[in-house]
Amino acid sequence: MRLCRATARRRMLCLWLLLLGFALVTLTLSDLLNRDKSPSHPNPGPPRRPLQRSPSPPDLEVIVDSRDPALELGVDLSPLKSFQEDQLLFVPMPSTQGTGSAPQKKGSYKVLLPGAYKDNIAPAPPTHGELGQAVRLHLEGVERETEVAAVMKYGFNEVASERISLHRGLPESRHPGCLGEQYSESLPSASVVICFHDEAWSTLLRTVHSVLNTAPKQHLHEVLLVDDLSQQGHLKTVLSEYLSHLDGVRLIRSTRRLGVGGCRTLGAARAAAEVLVFMDSHCECQKGWLEPLLERVAQDRSRVVSPIMDVIDWQTLQYNATRWPVRGVFDWKLDFFWQSNLPLQDKDPDSAVQPLRTPALGGGVVAIDRHFFQKIGAYDPGMLLWGAEQIELSIRVWSCGGSMEVVPCSRVAHLMHHHLPYRFPDQELLQRNKIRIADTWMDTYRKIFYRRDTLAHFIRQSESPNITERLRLKRTLGCRNFHWYLTTVYPQLYVPQDRPALSGELYNVGTGSCADYPRGQGAQGGPMKTAPCSGTGSQHCDLNSEGEVRWGPMGALCLDSDGERVVLSPCPTHRPTSSRLQWKFMKLNGQLIHQQSQLCLEAVKQVEPPQSRPREVNTHIITGGLLLRPCTHHPKQQWHFEQLVAPKGE
């Protein structure tokens, strides 16, 4: 009996052991099967477009201006709000000096960028616009609406830009004499500072890659991208991850809106190279663009230089080469523009590759020695957001011991915008910036500016800019006055006489309108018209002692005649003035008499047939405008020069 019970226990134990072994085998096989089914994780490459993210983003160091009041008080536009796309975590950077508890460097943070990653279908590879060719899409329906919306958002055809490679090349447009130039291996190093605010993805990254692809590594120390408080999502975490895969590129973020000058000054403070190259965030560089700039700065550390700025069309993204020679100038409204097709004083064939001194430089691309930049006061911190900062810097550089040049063997293309893609909280900020320039640098010549920008005059009447520090800097540096600048640097700028009762808006009694030259008709002149008096100073003209009626903020166009039609044509550069360009104003009856023909200026508002003797050019009906007619006492031949403002000091 006992033997039977022992046998039963042994069988039961064997059964339990078998069941346990089976369970262990089952678990082992299950684990092996699950491992076989798990996906592999290859090393991720850099994403090509927004939202194509790598599985494990690296940590990025972001410079934050910790003096921003938003960091302390949590106001509406706080740093966390401005940076947030996924959840952000700010922790102080550990000290790099020893193991002690050294104080943290103010404004440095580590930004950890965790977050869920969104799936995104990769777009078709860009194939348009290679070698600067135009992109014409001919879209319809919803795609056309998207294209129009993108133009309104960015100020250019961003849909066309997305079809272009981030690495597109440009056609060779340098002078043949530039191609054989040899540059020293010991050129100074460069930090390229690119500020941006809500820039489109394609243009921003094309700018970065263009610099990296064309600048020699031995001369390019770094590319600094400075985010001026962008709000668009693709410029947050996604941009940080993308740039982390590019060697020599650093990203700096500001926690408050700085504007062009403040943003560039922030980048300059973080730069480490000898030469600063400030570049707009929508540029494309030609091969060999950097070396000529560095050479000119190396030869004279007080020299500020710019490449020839070629043009990228806002609609088609087509590359257009700018004709040499070209220089930067500004008018009496303190508006900057590039002046091309200048007659070269030196007929030497080498003049096509020789740098040209220029009264001013645009802000698209500017190279300057870092120490000289800091010495002369960087960008004026009192300038607001955007507008005229390049004119202020130009006058200051020249007046305070420096010089400016355009270097023809360096070319960079700049995307021209159809309109500014963002609004400003203060619609009068451009005038306020110009007021600051006028009161700091123009001395008594500022009255000429105020007569041609009446809005600036009225703002100045009610408030004064705080320029105490800039005037102190001006004295400390021993800067020259504006008269020296006009006579030595910019003698080509006509200085108006603005005599009382002989300058201002040219008002016609008979029509109640003013003489006008519509914008967009070109700098070489064209037919004069009549239009409602603007009251802004844009219709200002000046009858000088030579008998010339000088028109516009540049004073470079003169009242002229083409048959009976009154037109504007370029003013003479040499004296004496031709009688064809001379006029006499009769204060008693308001007649403006053309000296050569002895006919009177008459305003024609309605469509009328020609009144003079038959000529081939007058076989058609002449529409409204300004004509020369036999003198009468008709009100349409009665004129007054209306001076809109009287700046202080008169």
C-alpha positions as a printed NumPy array, in Angstrom:
array([[  0.   ,   0.   ,   0.   ],
       [  2.758,   2.364,   0.979],
       [  4.649,   1.448,  -2.211],
       [  1.639,   2.442,  -4.363],
       [  1.376,   5.847,  -2.626],
       [  5.106,   6.623,  -3.162],
       [  4.822,   5.75 ,  -6.847],
       [  1.849,   8.121,  -7.244],
       [  3.775,  10.992,  -5.601],
       [  6.761,  10.488,  -7.944],
       [  4.481,  10.574, -11.01 ],
       [  2.799,  13.771,  -9.792],
       [  6.195,  15.433,  -9.211],
       [  7.37 ,  14.466, -12.693],
       [  4.185,  15.905, -14.149],
       [  4.73 ,  19.252, -12.384],
       [  8.317,  19.369, -13.547],
       [  7.212,  18.745, -17.131],
       [  4.636,  21.546, -16.911],
       [  7.22 ,  23.958, -15.474],
       [  9.736,  23.113, -18.204],
       [  7.099,  23.622, -20.888],
       [  6.242,  27.045, -19.469],
       [  9.892,  28.099, -19.469],
       [ 10.385,  26.957, -23.071],
       [  7.243,  28.85 , -24.145],
       [  8.43 ,  32.11 , -22.538],
       [ 11.863,  31.792, -24.121],
       [ 10.446,  31.245, -27.623],
       [  8.019,  34.147, -27.202],
       [ 10.824,  36.527, -26.252],
       [ 12.898,  35.469, -29.251],
       [  9.968,  35.98 , -31.616],
       [  9.291,  39.476, -30.252],
       [ 12.918,  40.486, -30.716],
       [ 12.834,  39.38 , -34.348],
       [  9.785,  41.554, -34.978],
       [ 11.2  ,  44.772, -33.414],
       [ 12.325,  47.41 , -36.014],
       [ 15.897,  48.486, -36.436],
       [ 16.985,  52.131, -35.804],
       [ 19.606,  53.343, -38.245],
       [ 21.503,  56.54 , -37.519],
       [ 19.305,  59.449, -38.6  ],
       [ 20.491,  62.018, -41.11 ],
       [ 19.598,  65.689, -41.164],
       [ 15.966,  66.384, -42.085],
       [ 15.363,  68.144, -45.384],
       [ 12.075,  69.832, -44.537],
       [ 10.125,  70.81 , -41.397],
       [  8.611,  68.038, -39.255],
       [ 10.912,  65.307, -40.599],
       [ 12.621,  64.776, -37.262],
       [ 15.333,  62.483, -36.048],
       [ 14.32 ,  60.061, -33.24 ],
       [ 16.729,  61.486, -30.653],
       [ 17.338,  65.234, -30.88 ],
       [ 20.645,  66.493, -29.554],
       [ 20.776,  69.136, -26.879],
       [ 21.423,  72.62 , -28.271],
       [ 22.883,  75.607, -26.498],
       [ 20.78 ,  78.705, -27.031],
       [ 21.867,  82.162, -25.967],
       [ 19.09 ,  84.024, -24.175],
       [ 19.126,  87.687, -23.227],
       [ 18.402,  87.251, -19.537],
       [ 18.053,  91.001, -19.058],
       [ 14.717,  90.867, -20.832],
       [ 12.007,  91.995, -18.359],
       [  9.787,  89.215, -19.681],
       [ 12.039,  86.702, -17.915],
       [ 11.261,  88.316, -14.574],
       [  7.652,  89.408, -14.756],
       [  6.065,  86.922, -17.132],
       [  4.501,  89.507, -19.425],
       [  2.441,  88.609, -22.472],
       [  5.404,  87.92 , -24.775],
       [  7.398,  85.719, -22.428],
       [ 10.455,  83.661, -23.44 ],
       [  8.71 ,  80.348, -22.796],
       [  5.824,  81.408, -24.969],
       [  8.072,  82.61 , -27.761],
       [ 10.151,  79.441, -27.859],
       [  7.446,  76.887, -27.283],
       [  6.642,  74.346, -29.959],
       [  7.015,  71.225, -27.873],
       [  7.556,  71.48 , -24.125],
       [ 10.788,  73.327, -23.305],
       [ 12.92 ,  72.884, -20.225],
       [ 15.439,  75.585, -19.292],
       [ 18.322,  74.628, -16.993],
       [ 21.528,  76.59 , -16.318],
       [ 24.637,  75.498, -18.197],
       [ 27.306,  73.957, -15.927],
       [ 30.405,  76.024, -15.435],
       [ 33.334,  75.116, -17.665],
       [ 35.95 ,  76.655, -15.399],
       [ 37.065,  73.993, -12.948],
       [ 34.868,  71.994, -10.639],
       [ 34.087,  74.773,  -8.215],
       [ 30.799,  76.606,  -7.992],
       [ 31.743,  79.482, -10.251],
       [ 28.959,  81.956, -11.004],
       [ 26.936,  81.246, -14.094],
       [ 27.496,  83.375, -17.184],
       [ 24.463,  85.596, -17.492],
       [ 22.213,  84.675, -20.367],
       [ 23.464,  81.139, -21.128],
       [ 21.008,  78.261, -20.934],
       [ 20.706,  74.671, -21.998],
       [ 17.519,  73.967, -23.881],
       [ 16.265,  70.401, -23.8  ],
       [ 13.912,  69.743, -26.642],
       [ 11.806,  66.67 , -25.941],
       [  8.533,  65.988, -27.67 ],
       [  6.396,  63.755, -29.779],
       [  7.479,  63.522, -33.381],
       [  5.013,  64.112, -36.131],
       [  4.807,  61.965, -39.207],
       [  5.325,  63.798, -42.453],
       [  5.431,  62.702, -46.068],
       [  8.64 ,  63.826, -47.733],
       [  8.015,  66.269, -50.6  ],
       [  9.237,  65.635, -54.094],
       [ 12.898,  66.608, -54.555],
       [ 13.292,  70.224, -55.782],
       [ 14.186,  70.409, -59.458],
       [ 13.366,  74.003, -60.431],
       [ 15.415,  77.179, -60.713],
       [ 18.869,  75.63 , -61.137],
       [ 21.587,  78.112, -62.15 ],
       [ 19.278,  80.967, -61.203],
       [ 16.605,  80.213, -63.792],
       [ 13.065,  81.508, -63.311],
       [ 10.42 ,  79.261, -61.747],
       [  7.051,  79.607, -63.474],
       [  4.492,  77.209, -62.038],
       [  1.202,  78.186, -63.776],
       [ -0.855,  76.894, -60.861],
       [ -4.637,  76.837, -60.774],
       [ -7.412,  76.386, -58.252],
       [ -6.41 ,  75.62 , -54.69 ],
       [ -2.7  ,  75.561, -55.553],
       [ -2.953,  79.058, -57.025],
       [ -4.712,  80.276, -53.881],
       [ -1.909,  78.761, -51.791],
       [  0.671,  80.551, -53.927],
       [ -1.074,  83.92 , -53.51 ],
       [ -1.427,  83.379, -49.753],
       [  2.299,  82.593, -49.498],
       [  3.155,  85.838, -51.314],
       [  1.003,  87.791, -48.885],
       [  2.612,  86.034, -45.897],
       [  6.272,  86.267, -46.895],
       [  6.414,  89.079, -49.45 ],
       [  7.661,  86.751, -52.203],
       [  6.6  ,  83.562, -53.983],
       [  7.457,  81.051, -51.267],
       [  5.727,  78.228, -53.176],
       [  8.191,  78.704, -56.033],
       [ 11.06 ,  78.912, -53.554],
       [ 10.096,  75.525, -52.089],
       [ 10.578,  73.98 , -55.547],
       [ 14.215,  75.12 , -55.627],
       [ 17.064,  73.126, -54.13 ],
       [ 18.612,  74.432, -50.923],
       [ 21.949,  73.959, -52.695],
       [ 21.193,  75.568, -56.049],
       [ 24.086,  77.108, -57.917],
       [ 24.177,  80.473, -59.671],
       [ 25.543,  81.328, -63.124],
       [ 29.019,  82.849, -63.25 ],
       [ 28.621,  86.626, -63.5  ],
       [ 31.958,  87.906, -62.234],
       [ 34.235,  89.857, -64.544],
       [ 36.806,  87.56 , -66.235],
       [ 39.548,  89.535, -64.517],
       [ 38.251,  88.342, -61.137],
       [ 38.534,  84.653, -61.952],
       [ 42.322,  84.571, -61.881],
       [ 42.714,  86.528, -58.652],
       [ 44.929,  84.881, -56.03 ],
       [ 44.325,  85.586, -52.348],
       [ 46.581,  85.117, -49.359],
       [ 46.195,  82.027, -47.209],
       [ 46.536,  84.271, -44.15 ],
       [ 43.308,  86.2  , -44.681],
       [ 41.44 ,  86.995, -41.446],
       [ 38.709,  84.642, -40.289],
       [ 35.034,  85.526, -40.73 ],
       [ 31.889,  85.113, -38.643],
       [ 28.804,  85.329, -40.85 ],
       [ 25.913,  86.746, -38.799],
       [ 22.446,  86.033, -40.214],
       [ 19.533,  87.601, -38.346],
       [ 16.01 ,  86.445, -39.085],
       [ 12.456,  87.055, -37.96 ],
       [  9.739,  84.704, -39.255],
       [ 11.755,  83.942, -42.397],
       [ 10.521,  81.226, -44.75 ],
       [ 12.19 ,  77.837, -44.284],
       [ 13.467,  77.527, -47.851],
       [ 15.092,  80.958, -48.107],
       [ 16.67 ,  80.814, -44.643],
       [ 18.232,  77.383, -45.178],
       [ 19.254,  78.226, -48.741],
       [ 21.143,  81.212, -47.331],
       [ 22.929,  79.031, -44.775],
       [ 23.861,  76.323, -47.275],
       [ 24.946,  78.934, -49.811],
       [ 27.449,  80.34 , -47.305],
       [ 28.7  ,  76.889, -46.307],
       [ 29.028,  75.735, -49.919],
       [ 30.913,  78.779, -51.226],
       [ 33.072,  80.084, -48.341],
       [ 36.497,  78.41 , -47.895],
       [ 36.637,  76.456, -44.647],
       [ 39.999,  77.954, -43.707],
       [ 38.447,  81.452, -43.712],
       [ 34.9  ,  80.758, -42.469],
       [ 35.088,  80.466, -38.694],
       [ 31.347,  80.132, -38.046],
       [ 27.837,  80.95 , -39.177],
       [ 25.746,  82.568, -36.444],
       [ 21.989,  82.489, -36.896],
       [ 20.258,  84.982, -34.619],
       [ 16.533,  84.428, -34.135],
       [ 14.897,  87.797, -33.512],
       [ 11.896,  86.383, -31.641],
       [ 10.325,  84.434, -34.52 ],
       [  6.827,  83.127, -33.861],
       [  6.424,  80.589, -36.66 ],
       [  6.609,  76.925, -35.671],
       [  9.119,  75.782, -38.282],
       [ 11.705,  78.14 , -36.77 ],
       [ 11.579,  76.573, -33.309],
       [ 12.488,  72.964, -32.471],
       [ 12.664,  71.802, -36.075],
       [ 15.214,  74.454, -37.021],
       [ 17.303,  73.68 , -33.935],
       [ 17.462,  70.003, -34.89 ],
       [ 18.267,  70.742, -38.522],
       [ 21.127,  73.072, -37.655],
       [ 22.563,  70.591, -35.155],
       [ 23.65 ,  68.471, -38.141],
       [ 25.578,  71.331, -39.795],
       [ 29.188,  71.862, -38.788],
       [ 30.175,  75.39 , -37.839],
       [ 26.611,  76.713, -37.453],
       [ 25.361,  78.136, -34.153],
       [ 21.858,  79.284, -33.275],
       [ 21.252,  82.231, -30.955],
       [ 17.77 ,  83.176, -29.812],
       [ 16.646,  86.491, -28.39 ],
       [ 13.792,  86.638, -25.886],
       [ 12.655,  90.045, -27.078],
       [ 12.305,  91.753, -30.446],
       [ 15.528,  93.582, -31.223],
       [ 15.19 ,  94.712, -34.819],
       [ 17.902,  94.658, -37.461],
       [ 20.523,  96.704, -35.624],
       [ 20.025,  95.164, -32.188],
       [ 19.928,  91.64 , -33.587],
       [ 23.179,  92.125, -35.502],
       [ 24.833,  93.703, -32.467],
       [ 23.846,  90.644, -30.413],
       [ 25.379,  88.362, -33.036],
       [ 28.538,  90.477, -33.137],
       [ 28.898,  90.212, -29.346],
       [ 28.849,  86.382, -29.623],
       [ 31.091,  86.182, -32.698],
       [ 34.676,  84.978, -32.368],
       [ 36.247,  85.714, -35.764],
       [ 38.245,  88.795, -36.767],
       [ 35.78 ,  89.992, -39.404],
       [ 32.008,  90.232, -39.085],
       [ 29.922,  89.607, -42.205],
       [ 26.324,  90.696, -41.647],
       [ 24.   ,  89.009, -44.126],
       [ 20.24 ,  89.109, -44.675],
       [ 18.37 ,  85.828, -44.288],
       [ 17.345,  85.56 , -47.973],
       [ 20.617,  85.622, -49.919],
       [ 22.535,  83.331, -52.268],
       [ 26.297,  83.606, -52.643],
       [ 28.426,  83.386, -55.741],
       [ 31.602,  81.323, -55.747],
       [ 34.558,  83.305, -54.439],
       [ 32.445,  85.962, -52.72 ],
       [ 34.178,  85.929, -49.313],
       [ 37.885,  86.208, -50.136],
       [ 37.769,  89.631, -51.878],
       [ 35.89 ,  91.12 , -48.924],
       [ 38.347,  89.736, -46.374],
       [ 41.312,  90.984, -48.394],
       [ 40.036,  94.575, -48.466],
       [ 39.322,  94.568, -44.722],
       [ 42.732,  93.008, -43.995],
       [ 44.453,  95.816, -45.917],
       [ 42.658,  98.499, -43.881],
       [ 40.833,  97.534, -40.689],
       [ 38.721, 100.722, -40.803],
       [ 37.354,  99.822, -44.23 ],
       [ 33.77 ,  98.54 , -44.501],
       [ 32.957,  96.637, -47.68 ],
       [ 30.064,  95.084, -49.556],
       [ 29.796,  92.77 , -52.563],
       [ 27.874,  93.688, -55.676],
       [ 24.305,  92.917, -54.67 ],
       [ 22.64 ,  90.95 , -57.443],
       [ 18.857,  90.593, -57.452],
       [ 16.57 ,  87.579, -57.022],
       [ 13.091,  88.273, -58.392],
       [ 10.316,  88.017, -55.781],
       [  7.881,  86.296, -58.158],
       [  9.991,  83.794, -60.126],
       [ 13.149,  83.578, -57.956],
       [ 15.16 ,  84.321, -61.096],
       [ 18.738,  85.48 , -60.598],
       [ 19.604,  88.828, -62.211],
       [ 23.168,  90.12 , -62.253],
       [ 23.69 ,  93.798, -61.387],
       [ 25.716,  95.807, -63.865],
       [ 28.964,  97.325, -62.687],
       [ 29.782, 100.018, -61.603],
       [ 27.34 , 100.454, -58.744],
       [ 27.374, 102.398, -55.491],
       [ 25.062, 103.023, -52.56 ],
       [ 23.486, 106.454, -52.115],
       [ 20.617, 108.117, -50.278],
       [ 18.439, 111.169, -50.876],
       [ 17.221, 114.014, -48.671],
       [ 14.375, 111.849, -47.363],
       [ 17.083, 109.477, -46.086],
       [ 15.927, 106.664, -48.365],
       [ 18.693, 104.328, -49.55 ],
       [ 19.057, 102.886, -53.04 ],
       [ 21.712, 101.414, -55.319],
       [ 22.842, 103.671, -58.166],
       [ 24.173, 101.736, -61.163],
       [ 25.618, 102.424, -64.624],
       [ 27.883, 105.148, -63.276],
       [ 30.553, 106.611, -65.565],
       [ 33.921, 105.399, -64.315],
       [ 36.363, 108.27 , -63.876],
       [ 39.281, 105.948, -64.551],
       [ 39.228, 104.455, -68.049],
       [ 41.853, 101.881, -67.109],
       [ 40.62 ,  98.364, -68.047],
       [ 41.481,  97.247, -64.519],
       [ 38.753,  99.542, -63.177],
       [ 36.258,  96.749, -63.83 ],
       [ 37.821,  94.746, -60.987],
       [ 38.886,  97.612, -58.704],
       [ 36.777,  98.408, -55.615],
       [ 34.744, 101.612, -55.778],
       [ 34.334, 104.003, -52.869],
       [ 30.699, 104.6  , -52.002],
       [ 28.888, 107.175, -49.819],
       [ 26.74 , 104.448, -48.254],
       [ 26.16 , 100.706, -48.214],
       [ 22.957,  98.719, -48.062],
       [ 22.299,  96.279, -45.272],
       [ 22.093,  93.114, -47.404],
       [ 25.728,  92.062, -46.918],
       [ 28.304,  94.133, -45.018],
       [ 31.794,  93.059, -43.901],
       [ 33.554,  94.968, -41.108],
       [ 36.428,  94.351, -38.725],
       [ 34.997,  93.202, -35.386],
       [ 37.106,  95.519, -33.237],
       [ 36.447,  98.522, -35.486],
       [ 32.723,  97.749, -35.346],
       [ 32.759,  97.858, -31.553],
       [ 35.028, 100.926, -31.483],
       [ 32.662, 103.101, -33.521],
       [ 29.639, 102.072, -31.466],
       [ 28.169,  99.035, -33.248],
       [ 24.617,  99.653, -34.49 ],
       [ 22.784, 102.518, -32.793],
       [ 20.733, 100.836, -30.017],
       [ 18.175, 103.639, -30.245],
       [ 17.113, 102.68 , -33.771],
       [ 13.739, 100.926, -33.774],
       [ 13.198,  97.493, -35.366],
       [ 13.743,  98.238, -39.054],
       [ 14.619, 101.103, -41.35 ],
       [ 17.509, 103.47 , -42.173],
       [ 20.035, 101.744, -39.875],
       [ 22.397, 101.244, -42.845],
       [ 22.355, 104.998, -43.581],
       [ 23.17 , 105.826, -39.961],
       [ 26.072, 103.355, -39.975],
       [ 27.352, 104.699, -43.316],
       [ 27.45 , 108.332, -42.201],
       [ 29.086, 107.326, -38.898],
       [ 31.762, 105.144, -40.512],
       [ 32.816, 107.889, -42.921],
       [ 32.575, 110.718, -40.38 ],
       [ 34.469, 108.859, -37.659],
       [ 37.571, 107.741, -39.527],
       [ 36.462, 104.813, -41.714],
       [ 35.623, 104.285, -45.374],
       [ 33.236, 102.22 , -47.495],
       [ 33.642, 100.294, -50.729],
       [ 31.789,  98.044, -53.127],
       [ 34.046,  95.15 , -54.191],
       [ 33.25 ,  94.015, -57.772],
       [ 34.916,  90.591, -57.549],
       [ 32.467,  89.632, -54.788],
       [ 28.832,  88.966, -55.67 ],
       [ 25.887,  87.956, -53.495],
       [ 22.284,  87.782, -54.692],
       [ 19.558,  89.287, -52.513],
       [ 15.867,  88.379, -52.707],
       [ 13.809,  91.504, -53.323],
       [ 10.423,  91.522, -51.6  ],
       [  7.129,  92.635, -53.089],
       [  6.219,  94.11 , -49.7  ],
       [  7.38 ,  93.929, -46.101],
       [  6.074,  90.619, -44.736],
       [  5.335,  91.866, -41.231],
       [  3.646,  94.771, -39.52 ],
       [  5.213,  97.053, -36.969],
       [  3.567,  98.054, -33.685],
       [  4.543, 101.67 , -34.437],
       [  3.71 , 102.709, -37.998],
       [  5.874, 105.811, -37.606],
       [  9.041, 103.988, -36.541],
       [ 10.803, 104.64 , -39.87 ],
       [ 10.315, 108.384, -39.406],
       [ 11.547, 108.119, -35.817],
       [ 14.706, 106.369, -36.991],
       [ 15.288, 109.063, -39.603],
       [ 14.721, 111.803, -37.017],
       [ 17.425, 110.184, -34.913],
       [ 19.848, 110.248, -37.857],
       [ 19.006, 113.851, -38.766],
       [ 19.405, 115.208, -35.243],
       [ 22.596, 113.238, -34.544],
       [ 24.539, 113.614, -37.776],
       [ 23.1  , 116.193, -40.203],
       [ 23.659, 119.43 , -38.255],
       [ 21.835, 122.363, -39.92 ],
       [ 21.27 , 120.305, -43.095],
       [ 18.542, 118.434, -41.231],
       [ 16.122, 121.218, -42.241],
       [ 16.312, 119.941, -45.833],
       [ 15.208, 116.509, -44.624],
       [ 12.274, 117.828, -42.584],
       [ 10.91 , 119.834, -45.543],
       [ 10.772, 116.634, -47.577],
       [  9.25 , 114.437, -44.859],
       [  6.544, 116.475, -43.176],
       [  5.417, 113.553, -40.992],
       [  8.901, 113.416, -39.477],
       [  8.751, 117.184, -38.937],
       [  5.483, 117.012, -36.989],
       [  6.71 , 114.063, -34.904],
       [  9.851, 116.036, -34.091],
       [  7.743, 119.023, -33.065],
       [  6.028, 116.957, -30.382],
       [  8.931, 114.83 , -29.127],
       [ 12.725, 114.794, -29.1  ],
       [ 14.907, 111.702, -29.516],
       [ 17.252, 110.798, -26.69 ],
       [ 20.585, 111.044, -28.501],
       [ 22.78 , 112.08 , -25.572],
       [ 24.924, 108.929, -25.701],
       [ 25.374, 109.093, -29.479],
       [ 26.427, 112.745, -29.321],
       [ 28.931, 111.814, -26.604],
       [ 30.249, 109.   , -28.834],
       [ 30.49 , 111.472, -31.72 ],
       [ 32.646, 113.805, -29.61 ],
       [ 34.756, 110.974, -28.198],
       [ 35.587, 109.617, -31.656],
       [ 36.303, 113.093, -33.016],
       [ 33.836, 112.662, -35.879],
       [ 33.668, 115.227, -38.669],
       [ 30.563, 117.305, -39.431],
       [ 27.993, 116.704, -42.152],
       [ 29.331, 119.526, -44.327],
       [ 32.616, 117.6  , -44.588],
       [ 30.684, 114.452, -45.517],
       [ 28.78 , 116.268, -48.293],
       [ 31.824, 117.971, -49.792],
       [ 34.339, 115.133, -49.425],
       [ 32.409, 111.848, -49.516],
       [ 29.159, 112.653, -51.294],
       [ 29.628, 115.786, -53.46 ],
       [ 27.254, 114.32 , -56.06 ],
       [ 24.263, 114.984, -53.789],
       [ 22.649, 118.283, -54.808],
       [ 22.166, 120.63 , -51.85 ],
       [ 18.841, 122.473, -52.304],
       [ 18.638, 126.204, -51.692],
       [ 14.998, 126.032, -50.55 ],
       [ 14.478, 129.788, -50.806],
       [ 11.265, 131.164, -49.256],
       [  8.377, 131.44 , -51.761],
       [ 10.516, 129.618, -54.358],
       [ 10.392, 126.084, -52.986],
       [  7.777, 123.613, -51.775],
       [  4.78 , 122.026, -53.463],
       [  4.058, 123.654, -56.83 ],
       [  0.34 , 124.444, -56.408],
       [ -1.916, 125.368, -59.352],
       [ -4.704, 127.842, -58.625],
       [ -6.946, 126.869, -61.543],
       [ -7.102, 123.118, -60.845],
       [ -6.479, 123.082, -57.091],
       [ -3.841, 120.393, -57.648],
       [ -0.053, 120.141, -57.527],
       [  2.631, 119.295, -60.034],
       [  3.492, 115.634, -59.648],
       [  5.804, 112.982, -60.989],
       [  4.284, 109.537, -60.332],
       [  6.489, 107.05 , -58.545],
       [  7.75 , 104.22 , -60.685],
       [  8.352, 106.285, -63.835],
       [ 12.105, 105.922, -63.445],
       [ 15.066, 107.952, -62.266],
       [ 15.774, 109.287, -65.78 ],
       [ 12.61 , 111.357, -65.914],
       [  9.373, 111.475, -67.89 ],
       [  6.174, 113.504, -68.342],
       [  4.978, 115.657, -65.46 ],
       [  1.367, 115.383, -64.351],
       [ -1.037, 117.009, -61.93 ],
       [ -2.324, 115.241, -58.838],
       [ -3.93 , 116.089, -55.496],
       [ -1.437, 117.818, -53.246],
       [ -0.019, 115.183, -50.914],
       [  1.171, 117.398, -48.076],
       [  3.882, 114.835, -47.286],
       [  6.826, 116.577, -48.94 ],
       [  7.015, 114.028, -51.756],
       [  6.068, 116.73 , -54.317],
       [  8.672, 119.21 , -53.104],
       [ 10.569, 121.188, -55.748],
       [ 13.132, 123.963, -55.578],
       [ 13.627, 126.922, -57.959],
       [ 17.289, 127.779, -57.449],
       [ 19.396, 130.794, -58.346],
       [ 20.436, 129.119, -61.63 ],
       [ 16.814, 129.133, -62.77 ],
       [ 16.499, 125.33 , -62.462],
       [ 13.358, 123.816, -60.987],
       [ 14.825, 120.833, -59.147],
       [ 12.398, 118.025, -58.372],
       [ 12.164, 115.34 , -55.739],
       [ 14.12 , 114.26 , -52.676],
       [ 17.304, 113.721, -54.697],
       [ 17.116, 117.011, -56.579],
       [ 18.592, 115.222, -59.586],
       [ 15.713, 115.849, -62.038],
       [ 14.934, 119.227, -63.6  ],
       [ 11.826, 120.692, -65.173],
       [ 12.369, 120.482, -68.948],
       [ 10.358, 120.693, -72.184],
       [  9.692, 118.148, -74.914],
       [  7.809, 120.155, -77.492],
       [  4.877, 121.597, -75.586],
       [  4.946, 118.789, -73.04 ],
       [  6.682, 119.587, -69.748],
       [  8.848, 116.71 , -68.575],
       [ 11.577, 115.92 , -66.08 ],
       [ 15.075, 115.159, -67.305],
       [ 18.427, 114.662, -65.527],
       [ 19.867, 117.915, -64.254],
       [ 23.217, 119.061, -65.643],
       [ 26.36 , 118.331, -63.699],
       [ 28.242, 121.31 , -65.15 ],
       [ 27.522, 125.032, -65.362],
       [ 26.177, 127.109, -66.972],
       [ 22.671, 125.659, -67.195],
       [ 21.075, 125.435, -70.643],
       [ 18.223, 127.913, -71.274],
       [ 16.006, 124.914, -71.99 ],
       [ 16.181, 124.073, -68.281],
       [ 15.793, 127.635, -66.994],
       [ 12.56 , 129.113, -65.634],
       [ 11.499, 132.478, -64.239],
       [  8.811, 132.856, -61.594],
       [  6.671, 135.999, -61.635],
       [  5.594, 136.488, -58.035],
       [  3.069, 139.185, -58.957],
       [  0.823, 137.036, -61.19 ],
       [  2.12 , 133.538, -60.36 ],
       [  3.328, 132.698, -63.872],
       [  6.216, 130.269, -64.36 ],
       [  7.881, 131.181, -67.646],
       [ 10.096, 128.881, -69.689],
       [ 13.141, 130.999, -70.603],
       [ 13.919, 129.412, -73.964],
       [ 10.386, 129.497, -75.419],
       [  8.95 , 132.343, -73.316],
       [  5.817, 130.194, -72.881],
       [  4.012, 129.711, -69.574],
       [  3.507, 126.546, -67.574],
       [ -0.155, 125.507, -67.64 ],
       [ -1.951, 122.69 , -65.825],
       [ -4.271, 120.618, -68.01 ],
       [ -6.588, 118.493, -65.92 ],
       [ -9.074, 117.247, -68.534],
       [ -8.505, 115.645, -71.933],
       [ -7.906, 118.428, -74.45 ],
       [ -6.664, 118.656, -78.041],
       [ -3.244, 120.204, -78.647],
       [ -3.221, 124.002, -78.852],
       [  0.152, 124.71 , -80.457],
       [  1.255, 124.697, -84.071],
       [  0.874, 121.354, -85.909],
       [  3.709, 118.901, -85.505],
       [  4.021, 115.187, -86.073],
       [  4.33 , 114.509, -82.365],
       [  0.967, 116.214, -81.719],
       [ -1.251, 114.192, -84.051],
       [ -2.871, 112.518, -81.02 ],
       [ -4.873, 113.895, -78.122],
       [ -2.77 , 114.878, -75.119],
       [ -4.194, 113.849, -71.768],
       [ -3.86 , 115.768, -68.511],
       [ -0.474, 117.034, -67.437],
       [  1.736, 120.102, -67.628],
       [  2.044, 121.935, -70.935],
       [  3.712, 125.05 , -72.302],
       [  1.131, 127.557, -73.601],
       [  1.122, 131.233, -74.61 ],
       [  0.971, 133.307, -71.465],
       [ -2.467, 134.519, -70.339],
       [ -4.073, 135.444, -67.046],
       [ -5.944, 132.145, -66.844],
       [ -5.904, 130.575, -63.322],
       [ -4.436, 127.375, -64.791],
       [ -1.253, 129.388, -65.395],
       [ -1.126, 130.718, -61.844],
       [  1.211, 128.908, -59.457],
       [  2.367, 129.152, -55.862],
       [  5.255, 127.445, -54.087],
       [  3.657, 126.115, -50.896],
       [  6.191, 125.547, -48.106],
       [  4.464, 123.038, -45.859],
       [  6.714, 123.289, -42.81 ],
       [  9.221, 125.692, -41.33 ],
       [ 11.882, 123.687, -39.473],
       [ 13.476, 125.354, -36.468],
       [ 16.47 , 127.534, -37.115],
       [ 14.995, 129.539, -39.979]])
